[in-house]
Amino acid sequence: MLTSANQSVFSTLAPSRRNFEAHAAAGQHAQTQAPTGIRKLSSHDLQWLPALADLLIDGVHRGASLGFLAPLSRYAAMEYWQGVFARLGPHHNLWIACAASESHVGEQLLGAVQLSLCPRLNAHHRGEVQGLMVHSRARGRGVASQLMARLECVAASQARTLLVLKAPSASQAEAVCVHLDWQRAGEIPDYNASADGNLQDATLYFKRLKALR
């Protein structure tokens, strides 16, 4: 639960929707390279926190249902990713997609995805895909497909033969699921609120994998 002090920080750091969208729209015209690599992060790779925060803010401010309402403050985005990094280990994995930056200095973050492996003894065959994000400047370049391919390969290598996920109904995320041959299991009405605060349905998907060991 947020304290009153934390709430004031959120209010101070929350970006203007108009300012963010103007900046994002300008960034769309910049050329973005296709992903050159998929990298698994560990709890020590904290240098990626600022870029991951930018990725989350970009998604939420463009309407993605990622567990937050817009406008999303940088403080809240950083806090979320710090929590993800704290969970990284045998049962929680995080991959990012990168490309060489336009300035040829460092790398540009294009997307991210998480895999949560169920630790219960009766569900060691199952995993859940979480937090698939692709930056608006990198969409349509196969980033989501590459991230999901790596995730599925790793899950299969760990004898996880069933993956599940939830996607907002009639969303771009659901279109990705269909494109990648996930199977529709059903729909839950008014599952959660979208980034603009309106209730939306969620569709459940699953995919069976062949264990690689």
N, C-alpha and C positions, 0 to 999 in steps of 0.2 A: 504494500500500500504506500502511496506517496505521502510524504509529510507536507506541511504547508510550505516549508522551505523548498522542497523539491518542486512543488507546484509553481512557485514563483520563478524558479530556474527554467522550468519548461516554458512558462509564459514569455520570459525574456529572450530565450534562445529560439523560440518557434519562428521559422522564416515566413515571410509574406508569401501567400500562394501566388499572387500576381508577379512578384519579383522572381520567385523560383521558376515559374512557368516561362517567363520571358527569357531567363537565362538558359533554360532547357531547350526552348525552341531555337535559340541561336545556336546552341551546341549541336542540334540535329543536322545543321548544314556542314559541320566539320566532317572530314573524311575519317572513317573508322575502319581499321584493318580487320580482316577475319581473324578468329582466334588462332594463335600459334601454339598454344599449349594449355592443357588442363593440369592443375596442380592441387594436390591434397595439402591442406594446411594443418598444422599442429597448434597446440596451445601456446607455442613460443613464437608464432608468426604474427606478433602484434603489430608489425609495421603495416599490415594490410587493414587495420581497423579504420583509419580515415576514409580510405577508398570504399570499404564495405558500407560505412555509414552513408556515403554519397549514393551508393547503389540502392540502398533501402529507401532513402528519401526520394530518389528519382522514381522508384516504383510506386510508392504510396501517393506521391503528388500527381501521378499519371493514372491513378484509379485502381492500382493493383490491390487485391485483398491479401494483405500480409500481416494482419493482426493489429493494424494501427489505423487511426483516423487522421485525415489531413486537416491542417498542416502539421507535419511531423518535425519536431525540433531535432537539431543535431545532437543535443544531450540525450534525448530518448533513443535515437538511432545508435549512438555509441554504447549506451547502457545495454541495449538489446544484444549487440554483437559481443560485448564483454561477457554476457551470460552464455552465449553460444560457445565462446572460446573456453569458458570454465567447464563446459560439458564435454569437450572433445576428448576422445579416448576410444577404448575398445567398442563402445556401443553407440558412439555418435561421431559422424564423419562430416567434413566440410571440404568441398572442392570449389575452386575458382577457375574461370576461363580468362586467359590473359592474351594480350597482343602487344607488340612493340609500340611504344608511344610515338606520336607524331614528331616529338622533339628528339627522338632517338636516345632519350635519357630515361632509364627505368622501363616499367611495363604499365600498360593500361588495363584496368579491370573491366571486363565485359559482362561477367555474370557469375552466379554462385548457386550451389545447391547443397542440401544436407540430406544425410541418410541416418535415420535413427533405427538401430537394431534392437528388437524386443529382447530384453534380458531374461524373461520368464522361462522356466524350464520347459513348459509345454508350448512355447512359441519361438523356439530357436530357429525356425525355418522362415521367419517373417521379418520384414523391415518396412519402415514408412518413409516415403520421400517427403521432405519438408523444404519450404523456403526456396523454391526455384525462382531465380530472379535473373533477368537480362536487362542491361541498361538500354534505355530508349534509343541511344545513338547506335546500338549494335544489333538491333532486331532485324530479322530476315537474313542473318549471316550464318545460321546453323549453330549458334552458340548453345541454345537449349538442347539440341540434339546431341551435341558433343558431350555436354555435361551429363545428360541422362545415360548416354552410352557408357561413359566411364563408371557412373554409379551402378548401373546394372551389372557390369563386368565384375566389379569388386564384390557386389552382393552375391553373385553366383559363385565367386571364388571362396566365399565364406559359407557356402551351403545354404544361403538364403534363397529359397525357391518361390517365395511369394512376396511381392511388393504391393503396397497400398498407398493411395494418396487421395486427398480431397481437393477439388478445384471449383471455383465459383462457376455456376451454370452459365452457359452461353458466353463465356469469357475467352480471352486469348489463351489463357492457361489450359482451358478445356480443349481448345483446338489443337494445342501441342500434344495433349494426351491422345487424341484421336489420331493425329499424324504419326505418333510413335507406337501405334498398335496396342494401346492400353484398352482393357475391357471395362465397359460401363456396368456398375453394379446397382446403381439406384440413385435417387435424388432425395435430399432433405430440404423441405421448404423453410425459408427464413432462418437459415443456419447461423449466419452472423451478419454484422454490418459491413458494408463496403467502406472504402476510404472516405466517401462523402457522407457516411452515416446512415444510408438507407439499407434496410434489411434485404438480403439476397439469398437465393437458394444455393446449395452446394451439391455437387455430383461426386459420388464415390467411384473410384477407379481401382482396378487391380491388374497385375501382370504376373504371369507365371514364368519362372526362369528355370533353366536346366542347370543343376549344380555342376560346378567345374571340378569338384573333388569328391 
